[in-house]
Amino acid sequence: MRARSMLQTSRSVVFAVATMDTKGEELKWIADCLRRANVDVVTVDVSTAHEAFVPADVSSAEVLVPSSLTVDQVCSQDRGTAVTMMAEAFRIWLLQEFADGRIAGVIGLGGSGGTAIITAGMRALPIGVPKLMVSTMASGNTTPYIDCSDLCLMYPVVDVAGLNSVSQRVLSNAAHAMAGMVTHEVPDTDVRPAIGMTMFGVTTTCVTAVRSALETAGFDCLVFHATGSGGRAMEKLVESGLIVGVLDITTTEVADEVVGGVLPAGPNRFDIILQKQIPYVMSLGALDMVNFGAVETVPERFRDRKLHVHNANVTLMRTTAEENRQFAAWIADKINQSTAPVTLLIPEKGVSAIDAEGQPFHDHEADAALFAELERRVEQTPMRQIRRLPLHINEPQFSAALVTEFQRLWQAQSGARQIAISRRIF
């Protein structure tokens, strides 16, 4: 069988994906373009109908196998449910193919349903794997399709409904773009270990000092704006193995997640960092605030709270002692899952630029509730530590403490790696 023999090859190939009950002709055009560019291609059908218009190398029935589903089970559902089922099945199947080393890149095309299915799989792949989606949904709100991945969206201009003078040119361009991505290697010139750190405007002084010190020490420092998507993007790079250490200085996304602000972390924040067991130093940057849009968009239930208009589009709300205790519980539940060294440094004199003596969000009682609850809930061990420092987060001494602690964890892990290697050798 052609699909099975192609997938058993030791070479990586480009997977060209579509719902081939309606997009088979167009996907064949893309596959032919790639082959003319000397790129090996496997076509994949993710349609939720019984029969593809154009036969694929991998049928939708094969895609469903790892999920223990059948085409009949999917087709018997309403369209929305069927698309959701196929999206999850494709994600599982694609990750299995990637784990087996078969994927050089993925190119897809589709309308709303096909885009939902195919991008679910693309988003699951590590950062750096070429991903290109030709989609009628590319001109609009693309967040549900891209989120924090590096997939490329291309708008087809005309609907993906047959081949014509416009679609042939656009689909050819897409194929040639994918061919370029998989046939031209990126020069590996920067051998410095990459570390991630989180920052907000109100913690910039701290993070800038940390970044400067660690860059001088030989690290490649990647700074992420703690806007919800920033935290998720950093963790995607950790998951992809492209970030090997983290200083989570600004954990404000937890406040929006718990209280209901516009920049939430998402329920899985911190999980992948802890699972990867990389050197991890945390702090409490900007947990004195919840983020909203323009002041008139602040929910009615919060209108009588202490608000600070950061600019015309951003309004900050001061967190209370009770909310801070909730943040502490949320963070502690995560930290207590750690099986590798992690250190949380507490800046006792304030967690942001506007949480300091004389500043609008200074509230010693609220901060004290956060600090005390963390100490009460985190199950401290020699590897899981909390340290209080009588400093403000933006003081140079606090930045220096973060750097020192991260370097300590880094060196300890480097030493452990060398011991492990020596044991394997001898």
C-alpha positions in Angstrom: 0.0 0.0 0.0 1.5 3.4 -1.0 0.7 5.3 2.2 2.2 2.7 4.4 5.4 2.3 2.3 5.9 6.0 2.1 5.5 6.5 5.8 8.0 3.7 6.6 10.7 5.6 4.8 13.6 6.9 7.0 13.5 10.3 5.3 11.4 13.1 6.6 8.7 14.4 4.2 6.3 17.2 3.9 2.7 16.4 4.9 0.2 18.1 2.7 -3.2 18.1 4.5 -6.8 18.9 3.5 -10.3 17.7 3.8 -10.0 15.9 0.5 -13.8 15.3 0.0 -13.9 19.0 -1.0 -10.3 20.2 -1.4 -8.7 17.2 -3.1 -8.0 18.8 -6.5 -6.4 21.8 -4.8 -4.2 19.7 -2.5 -3.0 17.6 -5.4 -1.9 20.9 -7.1 0.2 21.8 -4.0 1.6 18.3 -3.8 2.6 18.3 -7.5 4.3 21.7 -7.0 6.3 20.4 -4.1 7.4 17.3 -6.0 8.5 19.5 -8.9 10.6 21.3 -6.4 12.2 18.0 -5.4 10.4 17.7 -2.1 9.0 14.4 -0.9 5.3 14.7 -0.1 2.7 12.6 1.6 -0.9 13.8 1.2 -3.2 13.4 4.2 -7.0 13.4 4.2 -8.8 14.8 7.3 -12.3 15.0 5.9 -15.2 14.1 8.0 -17.1 12.5 5.1 -17.0 8.9 4.0 -15.0 9.2 0.8 -12.4 11.7 -0.4 -12.8 13.2 -3.9 -9.2 12.6 -4.6 -7.4 9.6 -3.0 -4.8 10.5 -0.4 -1.6 8.7 0.7 -3.0 8.7 4.2 -6.8 8.3 4.5 -8.9 9.9 7.2 -9.6 6.4 8.5 -5.8 6.0 9.1 -5.6 9.4 10.8 -8.3 8.2 13.3 -6.6 4.9 14.2 -4.4 6.3 17.1 -7.6 7.8 18.7 -9.4 4.5 18.4 -12.1 6.1 16.3 -13.7 5.1 13.0 -14.9 7.2 10.1 -18.5 6.0 10.8 -18.3 7.3 14.3 -17.1 10.7 13.2 -19.5 11.0 10.3 -22.5 10.2 12.4 -22.0 13.4 14.4 -23.2 16.8 13.6 -20.6 18.9 11.7 -19.3 20.8 14.7 -18.8 17.7 16.7 -17.2 15.9 13.8 -14.7 18.7 13.2 -13.8 18.8 16.9 -13.3 15.0 16.9 -11.2 15.0 13.8 -9.1 18.0 15.0 -8.1 16.1 18.1 -7.5 12.9 16.2 -5.3 14.7 13.7 -3.3 16.3 16.5 -2.6 12.9 18.1 -1.7 11.3 14.8 0.6 14.2 13.7 2.5 14.1 17.0 3.0 10.4 16.6 4.4 10.9 13.1 6.7 13.7 14.4 7.9 11.5 17.3 8.8 8.9 14.6 10.9 11.5 12.8 8.8 11.6 9.6 7.9 15.3 9.4 10.0 17.8 7.6 7.1 20.3 7.4 3.3 20.5 7.2 1.2 22.5 4.7 -2.5 22.6 4.7 -5.4 24.3 3.0 -9.0 24.7 3.9 -12.1 26.8 4.9 -13.3 27.2 8.4 -13.6 23.5 9.2 -10.4 22.4 7.6 -8.5 25.2 9.2 -9.8 24.2 12.7 -8.7 20.6 12.1 -5.3 21.2 10.6 -4.1 24.0 12.7 -4.9 22.0 15.9 -2.2 19.6 14.8 0.2 22.3 13.6 0.0 24.1 16.9 1.0 20.9 18.7 4.3 20.6 16.8 7.4 22.2 18.3 8.5 25.7 17.4 10.7 25.6 14.3 9.0 22.8 12.4 7.8 24.5 9.2 4.0 25.0 9.2 2.0 26.8 6.5 -1.8 27.0 6.3 -3.6 28.4 3.3 -7.0 29.4 4.8 -10.0 31.5 4.0 -9.9 32.4 7.8 -6.6 34.1 7.5 -8.1 37.6 7.1 -9.8 38.1 10.5 -9.3 37.0 14.1 -6.5 34.4 13.7 -5.8 33.9 17.4 -7.8 30.6 17.6 -5.7 29.1 14.8 -2.3 30.4 15.6 -2.3 31.1 19.4 1.4 31.0 20.3 2.8 28.8 17.6 5.0 29.8 14.6 2.6 28.6 11.9 2.2 30.8 8.9 -1.3 31.7 7.6 -1.8 32.6 3.9 -5.0 34.1 2.6 -6.1 32.5 -0.7 -8.0 35.6 -1.9 -10.6 33.4 -3.6 -12.3 30.6 -1.9 -10.7 27.2 -1.9 -13.2 25.9 -4.4 -11.6 24.7 -7.6 -8.5 25.7 -9.5 -8.4 29.0 -11.4 -5.9 31.6 -12.5 -5.8 33.2 -9.0 -5.9 30.0 -6.8 -3.2 28.3 -8.9 -0.8 31.2 -8.3 -1.5 31.4 -4.6 -1.3 27.7 -4.0 1.9 27.5 -6.0 3.4 30.3 -3.9 2.4 28.4 -0.8 4.0 25.2 -2.0 7.2 27.0 -3.0 7.3 28.8 0.4 7.1 25.4 2.1 9.8 24.0 -0.3 12.1 26.8 0.7 11.5 26.3 4.4 12.3 22.5 4.3 15.2 22.7 1.9 17.2 25.6 3.3 18.7 25.1 6.7 18.9 27.9 9.2 22.5 28.7 10.1 23.2 27.7 13.7 25.4 30.6 14.7 24.3 31.2 18.3 25.4 28.5 20.6 24.5 30.3 23.8 22.0 28.6 26.1 18.6 30.3 25.7 16.7 31.3 28.8 13.2 32.9 29.1 12.1 35.6 31.4 8.8 37.4 31.9 8.4 41.2 32.0 5.8 43.9 32.4 6.3 47.7 32.1 6.2 47.9 35.9 9.0 45.3 36.2 11.2 46.5 33.4 13.9 47.9 35.6 14.4 44.5 37.3 14.2 42.4 34.2 16.5 44.6 32.2 19.2 44.4 34.9 18.8 40.6 35.0 19.0 40.3 31.3 22.1 42.4 31.1 23.9 40.4 33.8 23.0 37.0 32.2 23.9 38.1 28.7 27.3 39.1 30.0 27.5 35.6 31.6 27.0 34.0 28.2 23.2 33.4 28.1 20.8 34.2 25.2 18.0 36.0 27.0 14.5 35.9 25.5 12.1 38.3 27.2 8.3 37.8 27.0 5.7 40.4 27.8 3.5 38.9 30.5 0.2 39.3 28.6 -1.2 35.8 28.7 0.0 35.0 25.2 3.5 35.9 26.3 3.6 33.3 29.0 2.2 30.7 26.7 4.7 31.6 24.0 7.6 31.2 26.4 6.2 27.8 27.6 5.8 26.7 24.0 9.5 27.3 23.5 10.3 25.4 26.7 8.2 22.5 25.4 10.1 22.6 22.1 13.4 22.4 23.8 14.5 25.9 22.6 14.5 27.4 26.1 16.6 25.6 28.7 16.0 27.8 31.8 13.4 30.3 33.0 13.3 33.4 35.3 9.6 33.8 35.8 10.0 37.3 37.3 6.5 38.7 36.3 3.7 36.2 37.1 0.9 38.8 36.8 -0.9 36.5 34.4 -2.1 34.5 37.4 -4.0 37.5 38.7 -6.0 37.9 35.4 -6.6 34.1 35.3 -8.0 34.0 38.9 -9.9 37.3 39.0 -11.0 37.5 35.4 -8.8 40.1 33.7 -8.1 40.4 30.0 -4.5 38.9 30.1 -5.1 35.5 31.7 -2.3 32.9 32.0 -4.5 29.9 31.1 -5.0 26.9 33.4 -1.8 25.3 32.4 0.6 28.1 33.2 3.9 26.9 34.8 3.1 23.2 34.1 5.4 22.5 31.2 8.3 24.4 32.8 8.0 22.2 35.9 7.6 19.1 33.8 10.8 19.8 31.8 12.8 20.2 35.1 14.9 23.0 33.8 16.5 25.6 36.1 13.6 27.7 37.3 13.5 30.9 39.4 10.2 32.6 40.1 9.0 35.9 41.6 5.8 37.8 42.0 6.1 40.6 39.6 2.9 42.7 39.1 0.6 40.5 41.1 -0.6 43.7 42.6 -2.8 44.3 39.5 -5.5 42.9 37.3 -5.6 44.1 33.7 -8.6 45.5 31.8 -9.0 47.6 28.7 -10.2 51.2 28.6 -11.7 52.4 31.9 -15.2 52.1 30.6 -14.7 48.4 29.9 -14.0 47.5 33.5 -16.8 45.2 34.6 -19.5 46.8 36.7 -18.6 44.7 39.8 -15.2 46.2 39.9 -16.1 49.9 39.3 -15.7 50.8 43.0 -12.2 49.3 43.3 -8.9 51.1 43.3 -8.2 51.7 39.5 -5.2 53.1 37.8 -5.5 54.3 34.2 -2.2 53.2 32.7 -3.1 54.6 29.3 -6.2 55.1 27.2 -6.5 51.3 26.5 -5.2 49.8 29.7 -6.8 50.1 33.1 -5.2 48.4 36.2 -7.1 47.3 39.3 -5.3 46.8 42.6 -5.7 43.3 44.0 -7.0 42.7 47.5 -5.6 40.6 50.3 -8.2 37.9 49.7 -7.4 37.8 46.0 -3.7 37.6 46.8 -4.4 34.6 49.0 -6.2 33.0 46.0 -3.1 33.7 43.8 -0.9 32.1 46.4 -3.0 29.0 46.5 -3.0 28.8 42.7 0.7 29.2 42.4 1.4 26.8 45.4 -0.6 24.0 43.8 1.7 24.2 40.8 5.0 24.5 42.7 4.1 21.6 44.9 4.1 19.4 41.7 7.8 20.2 41.1 10.3 17.3 41.2 13.3 19.5 40.3 14.9 22.5 42.0 12.7 25.7 41.9 13.2 28.8 43.9 10.6 31.6 44.6 12.1 35.0 45.6 9.7 37.4 47.4 10.4 41.2 47.2 8.9 42.3 50.5 8.9 46.0 49.7 6.7 45.7 46.6 6.1 43.7 43.5 5.8 46.5 40.8 6.8 50.0 40.1 3.5 51.3 41.4 3.5 49.1 44.5 6.1 51.1 46.4 6.0 53.7 49.1 4.1 56.7 47.8 2.9 54.9 44.7 -0.9 54.4 43.9 -0.9 50.6 44.4 1.2 50.4 47.5 -0.7 48.1 50.0 1.5 46.4 52.6 -1.4 44.4 54.0 -2.4 42.9 50.6 1.2 42.1 49.8 1.7 40.5 53.2 -1.3 38.3 52.6 0.3 37.0 49.4 3.6 36.3 50.9 2.3 34.6 54.0 -0.1 32.4 52.1 2.6 31.2 49.8 4.8 30.3 52.7 1.9 28.5 54.3 0.9 26.5 51.2 4.2 25.7 49.4 5.6 22.4 50.7 9.2 23.5 51.0 12.0 21.0 50.6 15.8 21.4 49.9 14.8 21.6 46.2 11.7 23.7 46.5 12.5 26.9 48.4 11.0 30.3 49.1 13.2 33.2 50.1 12.1 36.6 51.4 14.2 39.6 50.7 13.7 43.0 52.3 13.8 44.7 48.9 11.5 46.1 46.2 11.4 44.1 43.0 13.1 46.9 41.0 16.0 47.4 43.4 19.4 46.4 42.0 20.0 44.1 44.9 16.9 42.1 44.1 17.9 41.7 40.4 21.3 40.6 41.6 19.7 38.0 43.9 17.7 36.6 41.0 20.8 36.3 38.8 22.8 34.6 41.6 20.0 32.1 42.3 19.5 31.2 38.7 23.3 30.7 38.2 23.3 28.5 41.3 20.5 26.3 39.9 22.2 26.3 36.4 25.5 25.2 37.7 24.0 22.5 39.9 22.1 21.1 37.0 25.2 21.3 34.8 27.1 19.4 37.4 24.4 16.7 37.6 24.4 16.3 33.8 28.2 15.8 33.8 27.9 13.2 36.6 25.2 11.4 34.6 27.3 11.4 31.5 30.3 10.1 33.4 28.3 7.2 34.8 27.1 6.3 31.3 30.6 6.3 30.0 32.2 4.4 32.9 
